[in-house]
Amino acid sequence: MGLKAYLQAEYPEYNVSGSIYFGYMDMSYFSFFPDSLQHRKLKTGIVFIHETCQFEAWLFGVNKQVQKQYWQLIKDSGWNQYPLVVTIRGEDAILKHVLTENPDFDDMDAVTEQIEIGVVKFIEDVEEFLKAYPD
């Protein structure tokens, strides 16, 4: 919750979900994305994977049709800066990028900084890739 509040304050131009989604004990996440992605019906999220105790940035569509469209676009383009999920069947993401492995929860400032730098770079890279593909 502290990370979400921090990003909301630091990036008022970004959309941040109103609440944190607590999954079926496998993950928790909140969305954090610019209007440029929203315009394409895409979102990015910061996801905490409980089993591996790591934070990831995910790119996902607002629905399965959008997810399939952009998954296919990225696959066909050969862009491989971030791992593309093998198949979208049964997946919530299009791309997944590890932001932290084994975060030190005793130093939340460092964890927050690492996540912030990683997710902003991830978003900027996705935006840059998408510039070549007018909507």
FIVEXFI-587959 format. One record per atom (N, C-alpha, C, O): residue in three letters; chain; x, y, z. Coordinates in Angstrom, 2 decimals. Example, Ala and Ser with C-alpha at 12.3 -4.5 7.8 and 13.67 -1.06 7.14 Angstrom:
BEGIN
   residuo   cadena         X         Y         Z
       ALA        A     13.19     -5.69      7.80
       ALA        A     12.30     -4.50      7.80
       ALA        A     13.20     -3.30      7.80
       ALA        A     14.24     -3.32      8.46
       SER        A     12.85     -2.25      7.08
       SER        A     13.67     -1.06      7.14
       SER        A     12.90      0.03      7.87
       SER        A     13.41      1.14      8.04
***
This chain:
BEGIN
   residuo   cadena         X         Y         Z
       MET        A      0.83     -1.19      0.00
       MET        A      0.00      0.00      0.00
       MET        A      0.87      1.25      0.00
       MET        A      0.52      2.26     -0.62
       GLY        A      2.01      1.18      0.70
       GLY        A      2.91      2.32      0.73
       GLY        A      3.49      2.60     -0.65
       GLY        A      3.63      3.76     -1.03
       LEU        A      3.82      1.56     -1.38
       LEU        A      4.34      1.71     -2.74
       LEU        A      3.30      2.36     -3.64
       LEU        A      3.62      3.27     -4.40
       LYS        A      2.09      1.91     -3.56
       LYS        A      1.00      2.46     -4.36
       LYS        A      0.80      3.94     -4.05
       LYS        A      0.69      4.75     -4.97
       ALA        A      0.77      4.30     -2.79
       ALA        A      0.60      5.70     -2.39
       ALA        A      1.77      6.55     -2.87
       ALA        A      1.58      7.68     -3.32
       TYR        A      2.97      6.01     -2.76
       TYR        A      4.15      6.74     -3.21
       TYR        A      4.08      7.03     -4.71
       TYR        A      4.30      8.16     -5.14
       LEU        A      3.77      6.01     -5.51
       LEU        A      3.70      6.19     -6.96
       LEU        A      2.58      7.14     -7.36
       LEU        A      2.73      7.91     -8.31
       GLN        A      1.48      7.09     -6.65
       GLN        A      0.37      8.02     -6.93
       GLN        A      0.82      9.46     -6.71
       GLN        A      0.48     10.34     -7.51
       ALA        A      1.56      9.69     -5.67
       ALA        A      2.03     11.04     -5.36
       ALA        A      3.11     11.50     -6.33
       ALA        A      3.11     12.66     -6.75
       GLU        A      4.02     10.61     -6.70
       GLU        A      5.14     10.96     -7.57
       GLU        A      4.77     11.06     -9.04
       GLU        A      5.43     11.77     -9.80
       TYR        A      3.74     10.35     -9.45
       TYR        A      3.34     10.28    -10.86
       TYR        A      1.85     10.59    -11.01
       TYR        A      1.06      9.71    -11.37
       PRO        A      1.46     11.83    -10.73
       PRO        A      0.03     12.16    -10.80
       PRO        A     -0.54     12.03    -12.21
       PRO        A     -1.76     11.93    -12.38
       GLU        A      0.31     12.04    -13.22
       GLU        A     -0.15     11.90    -14.60
       GLU        A     -0.45     10.44    -14.98
       GLU        A     -0.98     10.18    -16.06
       TYR        A     -0.11      9.51    -14.12
       TYR        A     -0.37      8.09    -14.36
       TYR        A     -1.69      7.70    -13.70
       TYR        A     -2.13      8.30    -12.72
       ASN        A     -2.30      6.68    -14.25
       ASN        A     -3.50      6.09    -13.67
       ASN        A     -3.05      5.02    -12.68
       ASN        A     -2.23      4.16    -13.00
       VAL        A     -3.60      5.07    -11.48
       VAL        A     -3.29      4.08    -10.46
       VAL        A     -4.62      3.53     -9.96
       VAL        A     -5.53      4.29     -9.62
       SER        A     -4.73      2.20     -9.92
       SER        A     -5.98      1.61     -9.48
       SER        A     -6.32      2.04     -8.06
       SER        A     -5.44      2.32     -7.25
       GLY        A     -7.60      2.09     -7.79
       GLY        A     -8.07      2.53     -6.49
       GLY        A     -7.75      1.58     -5.36
       GLY        A     -7.65      1.99     -4.20
       SER        A     -7.60      0.32     -5.69
       SER        A     -7.33     -0.66     -4.63
       SER        A     -6.29     -1.65     -5.10
       SER        A     -5.95     -1.70     -6.28
       ILE        A     -5.81     -2.43     -4.18
       ILE        A     -4.88     -3.50     -4.49
       ILE        A     -5.69     -4.78     -4.62
       ILE        A     -6.52     -5.09     -3.76
       TYR        A     -5.45     -5.51     -5.69
       TYR        A     -6.13     -6.78     -5.90
       TYR        A     -5.33     -7.87     -5.19
       TYR        A     -4.14     -8.05     -5.45
       PHE        A     -5.97     -8.56     -4.32
       PHE        A     -5.34     -9.68     -3.63
       PHE        A     -5.86    -10.95     -4.27
       PHE        A     -7.02    -11.31     -4.10
       GLY        A     -4.99    -11.62     -4.99
       GLY        A     -5.37    -12.82     -5.73
       GLY        A     -5.66    -13.99     -4.82
       GLY        A     -5.90    -13.82     -3.63
       TYR        A     -5.65    -15.16     -5.40
       TYR        A     -5.93    -16.39     -4.66
       TYR        A     -4.68    -16.87     -3.94
       TYR        A     -4.26    -18.02     -4.11
       MET        A     -4.11    -16.01     -3.14
       MET        A     -2.90    -16.31     -2.38
       MET        A     -1.68    -16.52     -3.27
       MET        A     -0.61    -16.90     -2.78
       ASP        A     -1.81    -16.27     -4.58
       ASP        A     -0.66    -16.43     -5.46
       ASP        A     -0.02    -15.10     -5.81
       ASP        A      1.19    -15.04     -6.03
       MET        A     -0.82    -14.04     -5.86
       MET        A     -0.27    -12.74     -6.23
       MET        A     -1.16    -11.63     -5.69
       MET        A     -2.32    -11.83     -5.35
       SER        A     -0.56    -10.45     -5.63
       SER        A     -1.28     -9.21     -5.33
       SER        A     -0.78     -8.19     -6.33
       SER        A      0.40     -8.20     -6.69
       TYR        A     -1.67     -7.30     -6.79
       TYR        A     -1.20     -6.30     -7.74
       TYR        A     -2.07     -5.06     -7.73
       TYR        A     -3.19     -5.06     -7.22
       PHE        A     -1.51     -4.00     -8.31
       PHE        A     -2.28     -2.81     -8.63
       PHE        A     -1.81     -2.31     -9.97
       PHE        A     -0.67     -2.53    -10.36
       SER        A     -2.70     -1.64    -10.69
       SER        A     -2.34     -1.12    -12.00
       SER        A     -1.71      0.26    -11.86
       SER        A     -2.04      1.03    -10.96
       PHE        A     -0.80      0.55    -12.79
       PHE        A     -0.04      1.79    -12.81
       PHE        A      0.36      2.01    -14.26
       PHE        A      1.24      1.32    -14.78
       PHE        A     -0.29      2.99    -14.93
       PHE        A     -0.07      3.12    -16.37
       PHE        A     -0.42      4.53    -16.86
       PHE        A     -1.25      5.21    -16.27
       PRO        A      0.23      4.94    -17.96
       PRO        A     -0.04      6.26    -18.53
       PRO        A     -1.23      6.22    -19.49
       PRO        A     -1.68      5.15    -19.90
       ASP        A     -1.73      7.40    -19.83
       ASP        A     -2.85      7.51    -20.77
       ASP        A     -2.53      6.90    -22.13
       ASP        A     -3.43      6.39    -22.79
       SER        A     -1.27      6.95    -22.54
       SER        A     -0.90      6.40    -23.85
       SER        A     -1.23      4.91    -23.94
       SER        A     -1.61      4.42    -25.01
       LEU        A     -1.10      4.20    -22.85
       LEU        A     -1.46      2.77    -22.86
       LEU        A     -2.97      2.60    -22.73
       LEU        A     -3.56      1.73    -23.37
       GLN        A     -3.58      3.43    -21.91
       GLN        A     -5.03      3.35    -21.74
       GLN        A     -5.73      3.58    -23.07
       GLN        A     -6.74      2.93    -23.38
       HIS        A     -5.20      4.50    -23.87
       HIS        A     -5.76      4.79    -25.20
       HIS        A     -5.78      3.54    -26.08
       HIS        A     -6.67      3.38    -26.92
       ARG        A     -4.81      2.66    -25.88
       ARG        A     -4.72      1.41    -26.66
       ARG        A     -5.41      0.24    -25.94
       ARG        A     -5.34     -0.90    -26.39
       LYS        A     -6.07      0.54    -24.84
       LYS        A     -6.74     -0.47    -24.02
       LYS        A     -5.75     -1.45    -23.39
       LYS        A     -6.03     -2.63    -23.22
       LEU        A     -4.58     -0.90    -23.05
       LEU        A     -3.54     -1.66    -22.37
       LEU        A     -3.31     -1.06    -20.99
       LEU        A     -3.61      0.11    -20.74
       LYS        A     -2.79     -1.88    -20.11
       LYS        A     -2.43     -1.43    -18.77
       LYS        A     -1.12     -2.09    -18.38
       LYS        A     -0.74     -3.12    -18.92
       THR        A     -0.44     -1.47    -17.43
       THR        A      0.68     -2.13    -16.79
       THR        A      0.31     -2.26    -15.32
       THR        A     -0.45     -1.46    -14.77
       GLY        A      0.87     -3.26    -14.72
       GLY        A      0.61     -3.48    -13.30
       GLY        A      1.88     -3.86    -12.58
       GLY        A      2.82     -4.41    -13.18
       ILE        A      1.90     -3.57    -11.31
       ILE        A      2.99     -4.00    -10.44
       ILE        A      2.44     -5.18     -9.65
       ILE        A      1.47     -5.05     -8.89
       VAL        A      3.07     -6.32     -9.84
       VAL        A      2.55     -7.58     -9.32
       VAL        A      3.55     -8.16     -8.31
       VAL        A      4.74     -8.27     -8.60
       PHE        A      3.05     -8.54     -7.15
       PHE        A      3.88     -9.24     -6.18
       PHE        A      3.50    -10.71     -6.25
       PHE        A      2.35    -11.08     -5.99
       ILE        A      4.48    -11.55     -6.60
       ILE        A      4.26    -12.99     -6.70
       ILE        A      4.63    -13.61     -5.35
       ILE        A      5.80    -13.59     -4.96
       HIS        A      3.66    -14.14     -4.66
       HIS        A      3.86    -14.65     -3.31
       HIS        A      4.84    -15.82     -3.27
       HIS        A      5.71    -15.86     -2.41
       GLU        A      4.71    -16.76     -4.20
       GLU        A      5.53    -17.97     -4.16
       GLU        A      7.03    -17.67     -4.29
       GLU        A      7.85    -18.25     -3.58
       THR        A      7.37    -16.75     -5.20
       THR        A      8.78    -16.43     -5.42
       THR        A      9.24    -15.21     -4.65
       THR        A     10.43    -14.89     -4.63
       CYS        A      8.30    -14.51     -4.01
       CYS        A      8.60    -13.31     -3.23
       CYS        A      9.34    -12.29     -4.09
       CYS        A     10.40    -11.79     -3.72
       GLN        A      8.74    -12.00     -5.26
       GLN        A      9.34    -11.00     -6.13
       GLN        A      8.27    -10.10     -6.72
       GLN        A      7.10    -10.47     -6.83
       PHE        A      8.71     -8.91     -7.09
       PHE        A      7.84     -7.95     -7.76
       PHE        A      8.10     -8.03     -9.26
       PHE        A      9.24     -8.15     -9.70
       GLU        A      7.03     -7.94    -10.04
       GLU        A      7.13     -7.96    -11.50
       GLU        A      6.29     -6.83    -12.08
       GLU        A      5.32     -6.37    -11.47
       ALA        A      6.68     -6.38    -13.27
       ALA        A      5.85     -5.46    -14.05
       ALA        A      5.20     -6.30    -15.15
       ALA        A      5.88     -7.09    -15.82
       TRP        A      3.91     -6.14    -15.33
       TRP        A      3.18     -6.86    -16.35
       TRP        A      2.51     -5.88    -17.30
       TRP        A      2.05     -4.82    -16.88
       LEU        A      2.48     -6.23    -18.57
       LEU        A      1.66     -5.55    -19.56
       LEU        A      0.47     -6.45    -19.81
       LEU        A      0.63     -7.65    -20.04
       PHE        A     -0.73     -5.89    -19.76
       PHE        A     -1.91     -6.70    -20.03
       PHE        A     -2.97     -5.86    -20.73
       PHE        A     -2.96     -4.63    -20.67
       GLY        A     -3.89     -6.55    -21.38
       GLY        A     -5.00     -5.89    -22.06
       GLY        A     -6.20     -5.78    -21.16
       GLY        A     -6.30     -6.50    -20.16
       VAL        A     -7.11     -4.87    -21.51
       VAL        A     -8.31     -4.71    -20.69
       VAL        A     -9.28     -5.89    -20.84
       VAL        A    -10.17     -6.10    -20.02
       ASN        A     -9.08     -6.67    -21.92
       ASN        A     -9.86     -7.88    -22.11
       ASN        A     -9.04     -8.87    -22.93
       ASN        A     -7.95     -8.54    -23.40
       LYS        A     -9.55    -10.07    -23.09
       LYS        A     -8.79    -11.14    -23.77
       LYS        A     -8.56    -10.81    -25.25
       LYS        A     -7.52    -11.18    -25.81
       GLN        A     -9.50    -10.13    -25.89
       GLN        A     -9.35     -9.77    -27.31
       GLN        A     -8.18     -8.81    -27.49
       GLN        A     -7.35     -9.00    -28.38
       VAL        A     -8.10     -7.80    -26.66
       VAL        A     -6.99     -6.84    -26.72
       VAL        A     -5.68     -7.54    -26.37
       VAL        A     -4.65     -7.31    -27.01
       GLN        A     -5.72     -8.38    -25.38
       GLN        A     -4.53     -9.11    -24.98
       GLN        A     -4.00     -9.94    -26.14
       GLN        A     -2.80     -9.93    -26.41
       LYS        A     -4.88    -10.65    -26.82
       LYS        A     -4.47    -11.49    -27.95
       LYS        A     -3.89    -10.63    -29.08
       LYS        A     -2.88    -11.00    -29.68
       GLN        A     -4.52     -9.52    -29.36
       GLN        A     -4.08     -8.62    -30.44
       GLN        A     -2.64     -8.14    -30.20
       GLN        A     -1.81     -8.21    -31.10
       TYR        A     -2.36     -7.67    -29.00
       TYR        A     -1.03     -7.13    -28.71
       TYR        A      0.00     -8.24    -28.49
       TYR        A      1.17     -8.05    -28.80
       TRP        A     -0.41     -9.36    -27.97
       TRP        A      0.49    -10.50    -27.84
       TRP        A      0.97    -10.92    -29.23
       TRP        A      2.16    -11.16    -29.44
       GLN        A      0.03    -11.00    -30.17
       GLN        A      0.38    -11.39    -31.54
       GLN        A      1.26    -10.34    -32.20
       GLN        A      2.21    -10.69    -32.89
       LEU        A      0.97     -9.07    -31.99
       LEU        A      1.78     -7.98    -32.55
       LEU        A      3.22     -8.07    -32.06
       LEU        A      4.16     -7.98    -32.85
       ILE        A      3.40     -8.25    -30.77
       ILE        A      4.75     -8.33    -30.20
       ILE        A      5.45     -9.59    -30.70
       ILE        A      6.63     -9.56    -31.05
       LYS        A      4.73    -10.69    -30.73
       LYS        A      5.32    -11.95    -31.19
       LYS        A      5.77    -11.83    -32.64
       LYS        A      6.89    -12.21    -32.98
       ASP        A      4.90    -11.31    -33.50
       ASP        A      5.22    -11.19    -34.93
       ASP        A      6.35    -10.19    -35.19
       ASP        A      7.11    -10.34    -36.15
       SER        A      6.46     -9.19    -34.34
       SER        A      7.49     -8.15    -34.53
       SER        A      8.89     -8.67    -34.19
       SER        A      9.89     -8.14    -34.69
       GLY        A      8.96     -9.68    -33.34
       GLY        A     10.25    -10.19    -32.89
       GLY        A     10.86     -9.36    -31.76
       GLY        A     11.99     -9.61    -31.35
       TRP        A     10.11     -8.38    -31.26
       TRP        A     10.61     -7.56    -30.16
       TRP        A     10.76     -8.45    -28.93
       TRP        A      9.80     -9.09    -28.51
       ASN        A     11.94     -8.49    -28.38
       ASN        A     12.18     -9.40    -27.27
       ASN        A     12.89     -8.73    -26.09
       ASN        A     13.64     -9.38    -25.36
       GLN        A     12.64     -7.45    -25.93
       GLN        A     13.27     -6.75    -24.81
       GLN        A     12.79     -7.26    -23.46
       GLN        A     13.52     -7.24    -22.47
       TYR        A     11.55     -7.72    -23.44
       TYR        A     10.96     -8.28    -22.22
       TYR        A     10.32     -9.62    -22.57
       TYR        A      9.88     -9.82    -23.70
       PRO        A     10.28    -10.54    -21.61
       PRO        A      9.72    -11.86    -21.89
       PRO        A      8.23    -11.82    -22.25
       PRO        A      7.40    -11.34    -21.47
       LEU        A      7.93    -12.32    -23.41
       LEU        A      6.55    -12.50    -23.87
       LEU        A      6.06    -13.82    -23.29
       LEU        A      6.78    -14.83    -23.35
       VAL        A      4.86    -13.84    -22.74
       VAL        A      4.35    -15.10    -22.24
       VAL        A      4.25    -16.09    -23.40
       VAL        A      3.99    -15.69    -24.53
       VAL        A      4.46    -17.35    -23.12
       VAL        A      4.51    -18.37    -24.17
       VAL        A      3.18    -18.45    -24.91
       VAL        A      3.15    -18.55    -26.14
       THR        A      2.11    -18.42    -24.16
       THR        A      0.76    -18.45    -24.74
       THR        A     -0.12    -17.57    -23.88
       THR        A      0.10    -17.43    -22.67
       ILE        A     -1.12    -16.97    -24.49
       ILE        A     -2.03    -16.15    -23.68
       ILE        A     -3.14    -16.97    -23.05
       ILE        A     -3.88    -16.49    -22.20
       ARG        A     -3.25    -18.21    -23.47
       ARG        A     -4.27    -19.09    -22.89
       ARG        A     -3.96    -19.29    -21.41
       ARG        A     -2.91    -19.82    -21.05
       GLY        A     -4.87    -18.87    -20.57
       GLY        A     -4.70    -19.03    -19.13
       GLY        A     -3.78    -18.02    -18.49
       GLY        A     -3.48    -18.12    -17.30
       GLU        A     -3.32    -17.04    -19.25
       GLU        A     -2.42    -16.01    -18.73
       GLU        A     -3.17    -14.69    -18.60
       GLU        A     -4.09    -14.40    -19.36
       ASP        A     -2.76    -13.90    -17.62
       ASP        A     -3.32    -12.56    -17.46
       ASP        A     -2.43    -11.50    -18.10
       ASP        A     -2.87    -10.37    -18.29
       ALA        A     -1.20    -11.85    -18.43
       ALA        A     -0.23    -10.89    -18.93
       ALA        A      0.11    -11.15    -20.39
       ALA        A     -0.13    -12.23    -20.92
       ILE        A      0.69    -10.13    -21.01
       ILE        A      1.28    -10.23    -22.34
       ILE        A      2.79    -10.32    -22.18
       ILE        A      3.44    -11.20    -22.74
       LEU        A      3.34     -9.40    -21.40
       LEU        A      4.76     -9.36    -21.06
       LEU        A      4.89     -9.41    -19.55
       LEU        A      4.04     -8.90    -18.82
       LYS        A      5.98    -10.02    -19.09
       LYS        A      6.29    -10.03    -17.66
       LYS        A      7.77     -9.67    -17.50
       LYS        A      8.63    -10.17    -18.23
       HIS        A      8.03     -8.80    -16.53
       HIS        A      9.41     -8.37    -16.29
       HIS        A      9.66     -8.34    -14.78
       HIS        A      8.94     -7.66    -14.05
       VAL        A     10.67     -9.07    -14.33
       VAL        A     11.00     -9.11    -12.91
       VAL        A     11.63     -7.78    -12.50
       VAL        A     12.59     -7.33    -13.11
       LEU        A     11.06     -7.17    -11.47
       LEU        A     11.58     -5.90    -10.94
       LEU        A     12.50     -6.11     -9.75
       LEU        A     13.50     -5.41     -9.60
       THR        A     12.16     -7.06     -8.90
       THR        A     12.99     -7.38     -7.73
       THR        A     12.96     -8.87     -7.49
       THR        A     11.93     -9.52     -7.65
       GLU        A     14.09     -9.39     -7.10
       GLU        A     14.16    -10.76     -6.62
       GLU        A     14.61    -10.68     -5.17
       GLU        A     15.58     -9.98     -4.87
       ASN        A     13.95    -11.35     -4.30
       ASN        A     14.28    -11.34     -2.87
       ASN        A     14.38     -9.93     -2.30
       ASN        A     15.44     -9.54     -1.79
       PRO        A     13.31     -9.16     -2.36
       PRO        A     13.37     -7.79     -1.83
       PRO        A     13.65     -7.78     -0.33
       PRO        A     13.18     -8.65      0.41
       ASP        A     14.42     -6.81      0.10
       ASP        A     14.74     -6.65      1.52
       ASP        A     13.67     -5.76      2.14
       ASP        A     13.74     -4.54      2.06
       PHE        A     12.69     -6.37      2.76
       PHE        A     11.58     -5.63      3.33
       PHE        A     11.98     -4.80      4.55
       PHE        A     11.18     -4.03      5.06
       ASP        A     13.21     -4.97      5.01
       ASP        A     13.72     -4.11      6.08
       ASP        A     14.22     -2.77      5.53
       ASP        A     14.48     -1.84      6.29
       ASP        A     14.35     -2.68      4.21
       ASP        A     14.78     -1.44      3.56
       ASP        A     13.79     -1.10      2.45
       ASP        A     14.09     -1.20      1.26
       MET        A     12.60     -0.70      2.87
       MET        A     11.53     -0.44      1.91
       MET        A     11.84      0.73      0.98
       MET        A     11.33      0.77     -0.14
       ASP        A     12.67      1.68      1.42
       ASP        A     13.03      2.77      0.52
       ASP        A     13.79      2.25     -0.69
       ASP        A     13.54      2.66     -1.82
       ALA        A     14.72      1.33     -0.46
       ALA        A     15.50      0.75     -1.56
       ALA        A     14.61     -0.10     -2.46
       ALA        A     14.75     -0.06     -3.69
       VAL        A     13.71     -0.86     -1.88
       VAL        A     12.79     -1.69     -2.66
       VAL        A     11.90     -0.81     -3.52
       VAL        A     11.70     -1.08     -4.70
       THR        A     11.36      0.24     -2.93
       THR        A     10.50      1.17     -3.65
       THR        A     11.25      1.80     -4.81
       THR        A     10.71      1.90     -5.92
       GLU        A     12.48      2.23     -4.57
       GLU        A     13.28      2.86     -5.63
       GLU        A     13.54      1.88     -6.77
       GLU        A     13.44      2.25     -7.95
       GLN        A     13.87      0.65     -6.44
       GLN        A     14.14     -0.36     -7.46
       GLN        A     12.89     -0.64     -8.29
       GLN        A     12.97     -0.75     -9.52
       ILE        A     11.76     -0.74     -7.65
       ILE        A     10.50     -0.97     -8.37
       ILE        A     10.15      0.23     -9.23
       ILE        A      9.78      0.07    -10.40
       GLU        A     10.28      1.42     -8.67
       GLU        A      9.96      2.64     -9.41
       GLU        A     10.80      2.75    -10.68
       GLU        A     10.26      2.96    -11.77
       ILE        A     12.10      2.61    -10.55
       ILE        A     12.99      2.72    -11.71
       ILE        A     12.65      1.65    -12.75
       ILE        A     12.56      1.94    -13.94
       GLY        A     12.45      0.43    -12.30
       GLY        A     12.17     -0.68    -13.21
       GLY        A     10.84     -0.55    -13.93
       GLY        A     10.77     -0.81    -15.13
       VAL        A      9.79     -0.17    -13.22
       VAL        A      8.47     -0.12    -13.86
       VAL        A      8.38      1.07    -14.81
       VAL        A      7.75      0.96    -15.86
       VAL        A      8.98      2.20    -14.45
       VAL        A      8.95      3.36    -15.34
       VAL        A      9.72      3.05    -16.63
       VAL        A      9.27      3.41    -17.72
       LYS        A     10.86      2.40    -16.51
       LYS        A     11.64      2.01    -17.69
       LYS        A     10.85      1.02    -18.54
       LYS        A     10.82      1.14    -19.77
       PHE        A     10.21      0.06    -17.92
       PHE        A      9.37     -0.92    -18.62
       PHE        A      8.29     -0.20    -19.42
       PHE        A      8.09     -0.49    -20.60
       ILE        A      7.59      0.72    -18.79
       ILE        A      6.52      1.46    -19.46
       ILE        A      7.08      2.28    -20.61
       ILE        A      6.51      2.28    -21.71
       GLU        A      8.18      2.98    -20.39
       GLU        A      8.79      3.79    -21.45
       GLU        A      9.20      2.93    -22.64
       GLU        A      9.02      3.33    -23.79
       ASP        A      9.75      1.76    -22.38
       ASP        A     10.16      0.86    -23.45
       ASP        A      8.96      0.35    -24.24
       ASP        A      9.01      0.27    -25.47
       VAL        A      7.89      0.01    -23.55
       VAL        A      6.67     -0.44    -24.23
       VAL        A      6.10      0.70    -25.08
       VAL        A      5.72      0.48    -26.23
       GLU        A      6.05      1.89    -24.51
       GLU        A      5.55      3.05    -25.28
       GLU        A      6.40      3.28    -26.53
       GLU        A      5.86      3.53    -27.61
       GLU        A      7.70      3.19    -26.39
       GLU        A      8.60      3.39    -27.53
       GLU        A      8.36      2.34    -28.61
       GLU        A      8.31      2.67    -29.79
       PHE        A      8.21      1.08    -28.20
       PHE        A      7.91      0.02    -29.16
       PHE        A      6.61      0.30    -29.90
       PHE        A      6.53      0.14    -31.12
       LEU        A      5.59      0.71    -29.17
       LEU        A      4.27      0.90    -29.76
       LEU        A      4.20      2.09    -30.72
       LEU        A      3.29      2.15    -31.55
       LYS        A      5.15      3.02    -30.62
       LYS        A      5.17      4.17    -31.54
       LYS        A      5.25      3.72    -33.00
       LYS        A      4.76      4.42    -33.89
       ALA        A      5.85      2.59    -33.25
       ALA        A      5.99      2.07    -34.62
       ALA        A      4.68      1.47    -35.14
       ALA        A      4.59      1.12    -36.32
       TYR        A      3.68      1.36    -34.28
       TYR        A      2.42      0.72    -34.64
       TYR        A      1.26      1.65    -34.31
       TYR        A      0.69      1.59    -33.22
       PRO        A      0.90      2.52    -35.26
       PRO        A     -0.22      3.44    -34.99
       PRO        A     -1.48      2.67    -34.66
       PRO        A     -1.74      1.60    -35.21
       ASP        A     -2.27      3.22    -33.75
       ASP        A     -3.49      2.52    -33.32
       ASP        A     -4.59      2.77    -34.27
       ASP        A     -5.70      2.27    -34.08
***
